[in-house]
Amino acid sequence: MAFILRILRALLPLFFFYLVGKILRNFMAVYRYQHYRGQAGSGQQGGGQQRTSSFTSREGDPYEILGCPSSSSNDEIKKRYREQIAKYHPDRFVGMSLDEDFVKLASSKFQEIQLAYDAIRKSRGF
């Protein structure tokens, strides 16, 4: 009996930190959802954005979407693209028990990032 109590006493802090981590992760996901929804504005109310061959965006500048200046090198642009794709990939949010709206917003942002990167890649020829 004493052995079982020692094991439980040793595992209790680990379990506590696991729960705190899960709670903080959910709070951060909700914060990101609210922050992104505030930036999205009314552009998403008309339905989902279809992926087309030409770049069309609410913001207009593909460099702004990737978060880098137009004077950036190709390697910097690729790095920012990978960061943005990892940040907004829809599969990342599926297991978090979030709203379907948030997953749709992340998906549309993901497509917007891909279109912006394609436009930059075509214009620069890499």
C-alpha positions as CSV (number, residue, x, y, z in Angstrom):
1,M,0.0,0.0,0.0
2,A,2.8,2.4,0.9
3,F,4.4,1.7,-2.5
4,I,1.3,2.6,-4.4
5,L,1.0,5.9,-2.4
6,R,4.6,6.7,-3.2
7,I,4.0,6.2,-6.9
8,L,0.8,8.3,-6.8
9,R,2.7,11.0,-4.9
10,A,5.4,11.0,-7.5
11,L,3.0,11.1,-10.5
12,L,0.6,13.8,-9.1
13,P,2.9,16.8,-10.1
14,L,3.3,15.4,-13.6
15,F,-0.5,15.0,-13.9
16,F,-1.0,18.5,-12.6
17,F,1.4,20.0,-15.1
18,Y,-0.2,18.0,-17.9
19,L,-3.6,19.4,-17.0
20,V,-2.3,23.0,-16.7
21,G,-0.6,22.6,-20.1
22,K,-3.9,21.4,-21.7
23,I,-5.8,24.3,-20.1
24,L,-3.2,26.9,-21.3
25,R,-3.2,25.4,-24.8
26,N,-7.0,25.8,-25.0
27,F,-6.9,29.3,-23.7
28,M,-4.2,30.2,-26.3
29,A,-6.2,28.6,-29.1
30,V,-9.3,30.6,-28.1
31,Y,-7.2,33.8,-27.9
32,R,-5.8,33.1,-31.4
33,Y,-9.3,32.4,-32.7
34,Q,-10.6,35.7,-31.3
35,H,-7.6,37.7,-32.5
36,Y,-7.8,36.2,-36.0
37,R,-11.5,36.6,-36.2
38,G,-11.1,40.3,-35.4
39,Q,-8.7,40.7,-38.2
40,A,-10.8,38.8,-40.7
41,G,-13.6,41.3,-40.5
42,S,-16.5,40.8,-42.8
43,G,-14.5,39.2,-45.7
44,Q,-15.4,35.6,-44.7
45,Q,-19.2,36.1,-44.3
46,G,-19.9,35.4,-47.9
47,G,-18.6,31.8,-47.8
48,G,-15.3,30.0,-48.2
49,Q,-12.6,31.2,-50.6
50,Q,-11.9,29.0,-53.6
51,R,-8.4,28.3,-54.6
52,T,-7.7,29.8,-58.0
53,S,-4.6,30.2,-60.1
54,S,-4.4,34.0,-59.7
55,F,-3.8,35.7,-56.4
56,T,-6.8,37.5,-55.0
57,S,-6.8,38.6,-51.4
58,R,-8.5,41.0,-49.0
59,E,-5.2,42.6,-48.3
60,G,-3.9,42.7,-51.8
61,D,-0.1,42.3,-51.2
62,P,1.3,38.8,-51.0
63,Y,4.3,40.0,-49.1
64,E,2.1,41.4,-46.3
65,I,0.3,38.1,-46.0
66,L,3.6,36.3,-45.5
67,G,4.7,39.0,-43.1
68,C,7.9,40.0,-44.9
69,P,9.0,43.0,-46.9
70,S,9.3,42.8,-50.7
71,S,13.1,43.3,-50.4
72,S,13.5,39.9,-48.6
73,S,15.6,37.2,-50.1
74,N,14.1,34.0,-51.5
75,D,15.3,32.0,-48.5
76,E,13.7,34.5,-46.1
77,I,10.4,34.2,-48.0
78,K,10.6,30.4,-47.9
79,K,11.2,30.5,-44.2
80,R,8.3,32.8,-43.5
81,Y,6.1,30.7,-45.8
82,R,6.9,27.6,-43.8
83,E,6.3,29.4,-40.5
84,Q,2.9,30.7,-41.6
85,I,1.8,27.3,-43.1
86,A,2.8,25.6,-39.8
87,K,0.9,28.2,-37.8
88,Y,-2.4,28.1,-39.8
89,H,-2.5,24.5,-41.0
90,P,-6.1,23.2,-40.5
91,D,-5.0,19.8,-39.3
92,R,-3.3,21.4,-36.3
93,F,-6.7,22.6,-34.9
94,V,-8.9,19.6,-35.7
95,G,-8.1,17.7,-32.4
96,M,-8.5,20.8,-30.2
97,S,-12.3,20.7,-29.8
98,L,-12.6,24.2,-31.3
99,D,-15.4,25.8,-33.3
100,E,-15.9,24.7,-36.9
101,D,-15.8,28.4,-37.8
102,F,-12.2,28.6,-36.4
103,V,-11.1,25.6,-38.5
104,K,-12.7,27.2,-41.6
105,L,-10.9,30.5,-40.9
106,A,-7.6,28.7,-40.5
107,S,-8.3,26.8,-43.7
108,S,-9.0,30.0,-45.6
109,K,-5.9,31.7,-44.2
110,F,-3.9,28.6,-45.1
111,Q,-5.2,28.8,-48.7
112,E,-4.5,32.6,-48.8
113,I,-0.9,32.0,-47.6
114,Q,-0.4,29.4,-50.3
115,L,-1.8,31.7,-53.0
116,A,0.5,34.5,-51.8
117,Y,3.5,32.3,-51.9
118,D,2.6,31.0,-55.4
119,A,2.3,34.6,-56.6
120,I,5.7,35.6,-55.2
121,R,7.3,32.4,-56.5
122,K,5.9,33.1,-60.0
123,S,7.0,36.7,-60.0
124,R,10.5,35.9,-58.8
125,G,10.9,32.8,-60.8
126,F,12.0,30.3,-58.1
